[in-house]
Each structure stands twice: as C-alpha cells, then as structure tokens.
Amino acid sequence: MPQRLLLRVPEACEMCAIGKTKGYELVASGVWPSIHIGAAVRVPLDGLTAWLEEQLEDQD
C-alpha cells in the first residue's frame, strides 16, 4: 500500500505528540502547512516533516 500524502489534523497531532486543539491552532495560524478540501483540513506529510526538521534545527 502506498504511503498517504495527506494526514488528518488528529493524525498529525498524534505523530507530533501534541493535542488536537494545539494542532488546529497551528493550522489556523499558518504554522503548519495545510490543504482545505471542502470542509476537510489535511496536513501534507512532507510539509509536516519539513516543519519538524526546522524545529529540530532551531533547537541546536
């Protein structure tokens, strides 16, 4: 099965070990990249990965 390219916000939150409320705040503020498909909000996996890498670099 191919890897999914888009994650639901709760799935992205689980991957980052944060709460859903914080995840939706990150999407709403534009910190996390997101795609809106109708009413659905999705977080691109590659965008989330890039954001995580930036966070790790900033901590060095």
C-alpha positions as CSV (number, residue, x, y, z in Angstrom):
1,M,0.0,0.0,0.0
2,P,1.4,3.4,-0.9
3,Q,2.2,5.9,1.9
4,R,-0.5,8.5,2.4
5,L,0.5,12.0,1.3
6,L,-2.1,13.9,3.4
7,L,-2.9,13.5,7.1
8,R,-5.9,14.5,9.1
9,V,-5.1,17.0,11.8
10,P,-5.6,14.5,14.6
11,E,-3.2,12.1,12.9
12,A,-0.5,14.8,12.5
13,C,-1.0,15.7,16.2
14,E,-0.5,12.1,17.2
15,M,2.7,11.9,15.2
16,C,4.0,15.0,17.0
17,A,2.6,14.0,20.4
18,I,0.5,17.2,20.8
19,G,-3.2,17.7,21.5
20,K,-5.8,18.2,18.8
21,T,-6.6,21.7,19.9
22,K,-2.9,22.8,19.6
23,G,-2.8,21.1,16.1
24,Y,-5.8,23.0,14.9
25,E,-4.2,26.2,16.3
26,L,-1.0,25.5,14.3
27,V,-3.1,25.0,11.2
28,A,-5.2,28.1,11.7
29,S,-2.2,30.3,12.4
30,G,-0.4,29.0,9.2
31,V,2.5,27.5,11.2
32,W,1.6,24.0,9.9
33,P,1.1,23.8,6.1
34,S,-2.5,22.7,5.3
35,I,-4.8,22.0,2.4
36,H,-8.5,22.6,2.6
37,I,-10.7,20.2,0.6
38,G,-14.2,21.4,1.1
39,A,-14.7,21.4,4.9
40,A,-11.9,18.9,5.4
41,V,-8.4,20.1,6.5
42,R,-5.4,18.0,5.6
43,V,-1.7,18.4,6.6
44,P,0.7,17.3,3.9
45,L,3.1,14.7,5.2
46,D,6.1,16.2,3.5
47,G,5.2,19.7,4.9
48,L,4.9,18.3,8.4
49,T,8.2,16.5,8.1
50,A,9.9,19.7,6.9
51,W,8.3,21.7,9.8
52,L,9.6,19.1,12.3
53,E,13.1,19.3,10.8
54,E,13.1,23.1,11.1
55,Q,12.1,22.8,14.8
56,L,14.9,20.4,15.4
57,E,17.4,22.7,13.7
58,D,16.2,25.7,15.7
59,Q,16.9,23.8,18.9
60,D,20.6,23.3,18.0
